[in-house]
């Protein structure tokens, strides 16, 4: 199973399912990407997944695609 930089399983991502993923079969990986702030942020910080970042969850993750409430839950941090 491929997991995108945001943490979503690529096989379940609506864009991958309907064939509109801008990255095709590769899925979302950290790279300089003007369409995905999460991908670009991970690229800049040289991490593979948002969850690896010590700042997770952050303002960038508030924009989705994963619920910010879920992000705070799995990080063990309280919501602001």
BELQUIRA-V136186 format. One record per pair of residues at least 6 apart in sequence whose ideal C-beta (glycine too) atoms are under 8 Angstrom apart, sorted by sequence separation. I is the first residue (numbers start at 0). GAP is how many residues later the second one is. D is the distance in Angstrom with one decimal. If there is no record, write none. Layout:
I:GAP:D
I:GAP:D
This chain:
2:6:5.8
3:6:5.5
9:6:5.0
10:6:7.7
14:6:4.5
20:6:6.7
22:6:7.0
32:6:4.2
33:6:7.5
41:6:7.0
46:6:5.6
49:6:5.3
61:6:4.7
71:6:6.7
1:7:7.1
2:7:6.9
14:7:7.7
20:7:7.5
32:7:5.1
41:7:7.1
49:7:7.9
60:7:6.2
71:7:4.8
0:8:5.4
1:8:4.0
12:8:6.9
27:8:6.5
30:8:5.8
31:8:5.9
41:8:6.4
44:8:6.0
0:9:7.6
1:9:7.0
3:9:6.5
29:9:5.8
30:9:7.4
40:9:7.7
0:10:6.2
27:10:7.9
28:10:7.0
29:10:8.0
32:10:7.3
49:10:8.0
60:10:5.1
68:10:6.6
9:11:7.6
15:11:6.6
27:11:5.6
31:11:5.6
41:11:7.5
49:11:6.0
56:11:6.1
67:11:7.4
29:12:3.7
30:12:5.1
37:12:6.0
40:12:7.9
21:13:6.1
29:13:4.1
12:14:7.7
56:14:3.7
12:15:7.8
55:15:6.8
56:15:5.4
29:16:7.7
9:17:3.9
29:17:6.8
9:18:7.2
29:18:6.4
56:18:5.6
28:19:8.0
40:19:5.1
55:19:5.7
7:20:8.0
56:20:6.8
49:21:7.8
5:22:6.6
37:22:5.9
3:23:5.4
4:23:5.2
36:23:5.2
37:23:6.9
50:23:7.3
3:24:3.7
4:24:6.2
50:24:7.6
1:25:4.8
3:25:7.7
4:25:5.2
37:25:7.8
36:26:6.3
5:30:8.0
4:31:7.9
5:32:4.9
4:33:5.8
5:33:7.8
4:34:5.2
4:37:4.7
6:42:6.1
4:43:6.9
5:43:8.0
6:43:6.1
4:44:5.9
5:44:5.9
6:44:6.0
4:45:6.4
2:46:7.0
12:52:7.9
5:55:7.9
7:57:6.3
7:58:6.6
5:59:5.9
6:59:5.8
5:60:5.9
